[in-house]
Amino acid sequence: MKKLLGFVMIFTTLFFTQNDTAAQTRERSEIPEKYKWDLTDLYESDQSWKEAKEELASRVDEITQFKGKLSTSAEMLLNCLQLNTELSKKYTQLYVYAARTSDLDTRVSKYQAMKQELDQLGTQFNSKSSFIEPEILSMESEKINDFLNKEPELDVYRFYLKDLQRIKAHRLSAEEEELLAHAGLMAGSPGHIYSILSNADLPYPDITLSDGTETTLNAAAFTKYRASKNREDRERVFNKFFGILKDFRNTFGASLSGQINTDVFFTRARNYETSLKAALDDNNIPTDVYMSLINNVKDNLNSFHRYLKIKKRMLGVDTLKYSDMYAPTVEDVDLDYEIGEAYDIVRDALQPLGTDYMSTLEKALTERWIDVYPTPGKTSGAYSSGSAYDVHPYILLNFNGAYNDVSTLAHELGHTMHSYYSNENQPYPLSHYSIFVAEVASTFNEALLTDYMLDRVKDDDTRLSLLMEYLDRLKGTVFRQTHFAEFELKIHQLAEEGKALTGESLTKLYGEIVRNYYGHDEGVCHIDDLYTHEWAYIPHFYYNFYVYQYSTSFCASTALAEQVLNKEPGSRDRFIAFLSSGGSDYPINLLKDAGVDMTTAEPFNKTMNKMNRIMDEIEKILDKKGL
């Protein structure tokens, strides 16, 4: 479950898509206000934020009044947990404002400094409050149960208290927990370094494309132009972009090594056998779920290779290359959208979720919850931030008008609605849902969008485009994220064995894995040596076993969406209840209640069945067209 002790540092409830979008930036002053965040819902001004931060800083010592007293009475335990909750909630809102403001222009050092101030404040409070869990863990289960029976208001902390007993062997003494809390400030350094390097300081190359377009090939531009219709342009884009990653591979390697060694440090400090076990145990996820995902995907690489061969066939190339992965496969299909059109499509596609869902969705679209367009210095990609409990969630987009941007909008709205429903229906201590279930809501929305579009499109070329978009997304979410997951597992294992992680060794390992998945040696897809530096482009490797959950969530949402679309009795109500459940139970149990069991292979098998059905239809259309 989500940790209650102290402040949540570095990340609040922030969920990224794996698809960075957009490259055509415009000045922020040129964008209509309705397409920009209204951060005054958090704080009226930077000065208001500063005053709130100073007020919070003046209160952090209050938590120490409970030190050594938690076992004396149920009332004392309740008062301590309530104060911890109050201060944590205030801290999170402060962090959300600083982080969201900073993301609008990462070049502005003021907001970087604001985040650093909060990191320091968070470390201070975590240190002062680090006695809480050791004291609770020193109590016998019988006393905890007695307190719960005597004090009804403790019921909101029941799941937390019971979960602490489950992981008792991995919690340390008060002094040791305080020491680990002090280490928290350093623990975020590798991720901070990577973010600043990749978003602000890396000297991305300039490039001139065949049509005369000139651009700086940063991460957002790479995402746009890697999908160029011109194959020579695609290869030049790949070579230029991965060339700069190669040039800085030693720096990227050092930062990633620092992150992995940080994970290993906390793993050993908390007496876990492996980093995987430590990362998954926080939410009581069996490691078998992770390992089974990798094994299931590798056992179904024939389906993935079938997809790659379809892509090769549609592109009409003799050899499929890694630089062809994002190429458009259908010519002359108009799937470009203005943002208003995108809003309307998403509104219509999500109608199966009911009137209450749609009324809240309308607020997100019309009340400035979304920052739409790319601007200079703005963080690339897309995400939903839903941690400010007393305020609505925020969505960051870099909308560029492609169908993928419409899909990204639906995806992020899934996260936002999950956060909204959880915050509305759960008390703060139970509102923070886990990453494991987070991607279910987002990919569920994508599934509804795909069904909506296919239900209305009959033209072969447009259907082919939409069907391939689904397969491309499945590739990126299931197969690509799982090969990331295998890489992440292996680099942690190497660090646990005491082996060095360098730019060179990381590149070699990544190359072996990606070439296996893409059938390089079998001639399915050729992967150039230069492209094996791709690991340096992936920020998710800094998130401690995050990426596998894209894959498991996609499989879960596939199963749940089919239930809703087939109008199975109670399926919609179960899904809304799932969105509203926050962190009130372990994620495996929440998904079971929603109608899918992730400890079995059934959700994955259903996804593969759907994938092959889609490929059957594509091949029939291709045969019909004589391609």
Beta strands, then each sheet from edge to edge (+ up, - down):
strand 1: 14-16
strand 2: 206-208
strand 3: 214-216
strand 4: 370-371
strand 5: 383-385
strand 6: 394-396
sheet 1: 1+ 5- 6+ 4+
sheet 2: 2+ 3-
end
